[in-house]
Amino acid sequence: MLIAANRLLGPDEQLAPGWVEITGPRVTAWGRGTVARPDVVADVVSPGFVDVHSHGAGGANFDADPAHVATVLDTHLAHGTTTMGGSLVTDALEVMAEQAGVLAQFVEAGRLAGIHLEGPWLAPAYKGAHPAQRLLDPVVADIAYLLSAARDTVRLVTIAPERPGALAGIAYLVERGVVVAIGHTAATFDEAVAGIAAGARGTTHLFNAMPDLLHRAPGPALALWRDERVWVELIADGVHVHPQLVAQVMATKPDKVVLVTDAMAAAAYADGDYQLGELAVEVRGGVAHIAGTTTIAGSTLTLDKAVRGAVAAGVDVTVALLAATAHPAAYIGLEGVGRLDTGCWADLVCLDDGLIVTAVMRRGQWVQ
């Protein structure tokens, strides 16, 4: 199959125009310019989106029910996300172990890229939509228990580095090839630096669920933002972070920004009352809050909307698309996705000039 585009996000740059050849489930060639008799012509062709931090969509969350997991994956796929990590919120360790075991089945089947444990090793003061009574210090034995339950499919773990035992826990995870992100943290600037020194290389939703960046107390945000080794997640829904701050971070750190959804069950669904782990969540006007509070509880975002949000804030289209494709893949060490290069999986999304999804391909098959 030969696909031509007015603008194609190639392996290293935007090609205008460009083309990509698909044979079976893989990309077999690509290039700049026009081609004769293409099978498909699109305004914009991008690698399929890669979302490494999402909890749900389509009325369901990632949990121990395989039907719910499939609903989440199918819903995000329809919006161009061909590679997903499954994020679990804090719960009792045995519940998280059961959920991780179910998600591991989807990883082993090639439908899910890996598991993200967004708890329980978080700061109570910045717990967000995580039940305070379930939060724990990162004891290595507990970490090992969840990694074992997930059958070594955990790729990303969020830790508050100021908690007792956190630095040892970070080192333990890094030794086992797991990426550690600093987040849901009350850390000072120096404590965040210590977490990075221990091996943390990611940021769970920069600015959200952490102290404000103040001129005399910059907190973890500055340490994470300015360190060239650290990837930073941003939720570009216009609710979590001001659009102009999204644009500023992406302008100053264009090679290390990862757009994520942090989506919950109401993504691509409807307003209403939901459950996220043990907590009741109200979604009104597309914004999710813990019931009866003003605490944000994830988003109702899909990555195509995140890309449009970043571009609307003034971010270059190529930078925005890279932040939703190649960057998240590199962040958690995924190969063969996020890039339209020879030998990579034939995962791609076609968009119109307004960056609205018109078609989605996964593993060489059109799914929409």
LODO-629365 format. One record per residue (C-alpha): residue in one letter; x, y, z. Coordinates in steps of 0.2 Angstrom, whole numbers, plus 5000, padded with zeros to 4 digits. Example, Ala and Ser with C-alpha at 12.3 -4.5 7.8 and 13.67 -1.06 7.14 Angstrom:
LODO-629365
 residuo east north   up
       A 5062  4978 5039
       S 5068  4995 5036
end
This chain:
LODO-629365
 residuo east north   up
       M 5000  5000 5000
       L 5006  5017 4995
       I 5000  5032 5006
       A 5004  5050 5000
       A 5002  5066 5011
       N 5004  5084 5008
       R 5013  5084 5025
       L 5021  5068 5032
       L 5030  5066 5048
       G 5045  5056 5043
       P 5058  5048 5055
       D 5067  5065 5058
       E 5057  5079 5050
       Q 5041  5084 5041
       L 5041  5080 5023
       A 5030  5091 5012
       P 5024  5082 5002
       G 5029  5064 5007
       W 5025  5046 5005
       V 5026  5030 5015
       E 5025  5012 5008
       I 5016  4998 5019
       T 5019  4980 5016
       G 5010  4968 5028
       P 5011  4975 5046
       R 5027  4985 5043
       V 5034  5001 5035
       T 5045  4996 5020
       A 5049  5013 5012
       W 5046  5031 5014
       G 5052  5047 5005
       R 5050  5065 5001
       G 5040  5071 4986
       T 5025  5065 4976
       V 5022  5047 4969
       A 5012  5041 4955
       R 4995  5032 4958
       P 4995  5031 4978
       D 4982  5020 4986
       V 4978  5034 4999
       V 4980  5053 4999
       A 4979  5063 5015
       D 4982  5081 5020
       V 4993  5075 5035
       V 5000  5058 5039
       S 5008  5055 5056
       P 5014  5040 5065
       G 5001  5033 5076
       F 4999  5042 5093
       V 5008  5035 5108
       D 4999  5038 5125
       V 5010  5032 5140
       H 4998  5039 5154
       S 4980  5035 5153
       H 4967  5027 5164
       G 4952  5025 5154
       A 4940  5031 5140
       G 4923  5026 5132
       G 4915  5024 5149
       A 4928  5012 5156
       N 4944  5012 5166
       F 4959  5001 5166
       D 4955  4988 5180
       A 4953  4969 5182
       D 4939  4967 5169
       P 4946  4962 5152
       A 4931  4970 5144
       H 4934  4987 5151
       V 4952  4986 5146
       A 4947  4982 5128
       T 4934  4997 5128
       V 4948  5009 5134
       L 4960  5003 5120
       D 4947  5003 5106
       T 4941  5021 5111
       H 4958  5029 5111
       L 4962  5019 5095
       A 4948  5027 5086
       H 4956  5044 5090
       G 4973  5039 5083
       T 4981  5032 5098
       T 4989  5015 5091
       T 5000  5012 5106
       M 4995  5014 5124
       G 5002  5011 5141
       G 4989  5006 5155
       S 4989  5017 5170
       L 4983  5011 5187
       V 4978  5022 5201
       T 4982  5019 5219
       D 4972  5005 5228
       A 4976  4991 5240
       L 4992  4982 5234
       E 4982  4965 5231
       V 4969  4975 5221
       M 4983  4983 5211
       A 4992  4966 5209
       E 4976  4958 5202
       Q 4973  4973 5190
       A 4991  4972 5184
       G 4989  4953 5181
       V 4975  4957 5169
       L 4984  4971 5160
       A 4999  4960 5158
       Q 4988  4948 5147
       F 4985  4963 5135
       V 5004  4967 5135
       E 5008  4949 5131
       A 4995  4949 5117
       G 5003  4965 5109
       R 4988  4976 5113
       L 4995  4986 5127
       A 5013  4993 5127
       G 5016  4991 5146
       I 5009  4996 5163
       H 5011  5012 5172
       L 5009  5012 5191
       E 5004  5029 5196
       G 5004  5024 5215
       P 5004  5020 5229
       W 5021  5029 5232
       L 5014  5047 5232
       A 5014  5062 5244
       P 4997  5064 5254
       A 4998  5082 5251
       Y 4998  5081 5232
       K 4988  5064 5231
       G 4976  5071 5218
       A 4963  5057 5213
       H 4972  5044 5224
       P 4965  5038 5241
       A 4975  5044 5255
       Q 4973  5029 5266
       R 4981  5018 5252
       L 4997  5028 5250
       L 5013  5020 5256
       D 5032  5023 5257
       P 5041  5014 5243
       V 5047  4998 5251
       V 5057  4987 5239
       A 5047  4972 5244
       D 5031  4980 5239
       I 5038  4986 5223
       A 5045  4969 5219
       Y 5028  4961 5223
       L 5019  4972 5210
       L 5032  4970 5197
       S 5030  4951 5199
       A 5011  4952 5198
       A 5013  4961 5182
       R 5025  4948 5175
       D 5038  4961 5171
       T 5027  4971 5160
       V 5028  4987 5171
       R 5037  5001 5161
       L 5034  5016 5171
       V 5032  5020 5189
       T 5027  5037 5198
       I 5036  5040 5214
       A 5037  5055 5226
       P 5056  5056 5230
       E 5054  5064 5247
       R 5046  5048 5254
       P 5056  5037 5266
       G 5065  5024 5255
       A 5061  5032 5239
       L 5079  5034 5233
       A 5082  5016 5236
       G 5066  5012 5227
       I 5070  5022 5212
       A 5087  5014 5211
       Y 5079  4996 5212
       L 5067  5000 5198
       V 5080  5008 5187
       E 5091  4992 5189
       R 5076  4982 5182
       G 5074  4993 5167
       V 5058  5002 5173
       V 5057  5021 5170
       V 5054  5031 5186
       A 5044  5047 5185
       I 5043  5060 5199
       G 5026  5066 5202
       H 5012  5068 5215
       T 5026  5075 5226
       A 5029  5088 5239
       A 5047  5088 5235
       T 5058  5103 5237
       F 5070  5107 5223
       D 5084  5098 5231
       E 5074  5083 5234
       A 5069  5082 5216
       V 5087  5084 5211
       A 5091  5069 5223
       G 5077  5059 5214
       I 5085  5063 5197
       A 5102  5058 5204
       A 5095  5041 5209
       G 5089  5038 5192
       A 5072  5046 5189
       R 5070  5051 5171
       G 5052  5056 5169
       T 5039  5069 5176
       T 5021  5064 5179
       H 5011  5078 5172
       L 5023  5093 5175
       F 5015  5107 5187
       N 5000  5096 5192
       A 5000  5087 5209
       M 5016  5096 5215
       P 5021  5112 5223
       D 5019  5128 5213
       L 5035  5135 5206
       L 5039  5151 5216
       H 5054  5162 5215
       R 5061  5158 5232
       A 5055  5140 5232
       P 5055  5133 5215
       G 5050  5116 5220
       P 5052  5100 5209
       A 5045  5109 5193
       L 5060  5119 5189
       A 5072  5104 5193
       L 5062  5093 5181
       W 5059  5106 5168
       R 5077  5111 5166
       D 5086  5095 5167
       E 5091  5089 5150
       R 5090  5071 5155
       V 5072  5072 5161
       W 5056  5069 5150
       V 5041  5080 5155
       E 5023  5075 5153
       L 5010  5089 5149
       I 4991  5088 5149
       A 4986  5100 5135
       D 4968  5101 5138
       G 4967  5119 5143
       V 4962  5114 5161
       H 4977  5106 5169
       V 4990  5119 5162
       H 4988  5136 5154
       P 4990  5134 5135
       Q 5004  5147 5135
       L 5013  5138 5148
       V 5012  5122 5138
       A 5019  5132 5123
       Q 5033  5139 5134
       V 5038  5122 5140
       M 5038  5115 5123
       A 5048  5129 5116
       T 5061  5128 5129
       K 5062  5108 5130
       P 5056  5103 5112
       D 5065  5086 5112
       K 5059  5080 5129
       V 5041  5084 5130
       V 5028  5070 5130
       L 5009  5074 5128
       V 4998  5063 5138
       T 4980  5062 5141
       D 4979  5056 5159
       A 4961  5051 5153
       M 4948  5043 5164
       A 4932  5034 5159
       A 4923  5050 5152
       A 4936  5053 5139
       A 4927  5052 5122
       Y 4911  5049 5131
       A 4899  5059 5141
       D 4897  5070 5157
       G 4891  5060 5172
       D 4896  5052 5188
       Y 4910  5039 5187
       Q 4922  5029 5198
       L 4941  5030 5197
       G 4948  5017 5208
       E 4940  5019 5225
       L 4935  5037 5222
       A 4919  5044 5215
       V 4921  5057 5201
       E 4910  5070 5194
       V 4912  5075 5176
       R 4903  5092 5171
       G 4907  5101 5155
       G 4921  5089 5151
       V 4930  5092 5167
       A 4933  5078 5180
       H 4933  5082 5198
       I 4933  5071 5214
       A 4915  5071 5219
       G 4911  5086 5229
       T 4928  5094 5228
       T 4938  5105 5216
       T 4952  5092 5214
       I 4955  5087 5196
       A 4953  5069 5193
       G 4961  5065 5177
       S 4955  5072 5160
       T 4943  5068 5147
       L 4956  5071 5134
       T 4961  5060 5119
       L 4979  5063 5111
       D 4972  5070 5094
       K 4964  5084 5105
       A 4980  5086 5115
       V 4989  5089 5098
       R 4976  5102 5092
       G 4977  5110 5109
       A 4996  5112 5108
       V 4995  5119 5091
       A 4982  5131 5095
       A 4993  5138 5109
       G 5006  5142 5095
       V 5017  5126 5096
       D 5024  5120 5079
       V 5014  5106 5071
       T 5029  5095 5070
       V 5034  5098 5088
       A 5017  5094 5094
       L 5016  5078 5083
       L 5033  5072 5089
       A 5027  5075 5107
       A 5013  5063 5104
       T 5023  5050 5094
       A 5042  5048 5094
       H 5044  5056 5111
       P 5033  5045 5122
       A 5040  5030 5113
       A 5057  5035 5117
       Y 5052  5040 5135
       I 5048  5022 5140
       G 5059  5013 5128
       L 5047  5007 5115
       E 5054  5001 5098
       G 5046  5001 5082
       V 5032  5013 5086
       G 5030  5032 5085
       R 5040  5033 5069
       L 5036  5030 5051
       D 5053  5022 5047
       T 5058  5007 5037
       G 5055  4991 5048
       C 5043  5000 5060
       W 5026  4994 5063
       A 5014  5001 5051
       D 5004  5012 5064
       L 4998  5029 5057
       V 4985  5042 5058
       C 4978  5052 5044
       L 4972  5070 5048
       D 4964  5084 5039
       D 4972  5102 5039
       G 4963  5105 5055
       L 4971  5090 5063
       I 4955  5080 5064
       V 4957  5062 5063
       T 4951  5055 5046
       A 4958  5037 5046
       V 4968  5026 5058
       M 4980  5011 5054
       R 4987  4999 5066
       R 4999  4985 5061
       G 4995  4988 5043
       Q 4976  4986 5045
       W 4964  5001 5044
       V 4954  5001 5060
       Q 4944  5017 5056
end
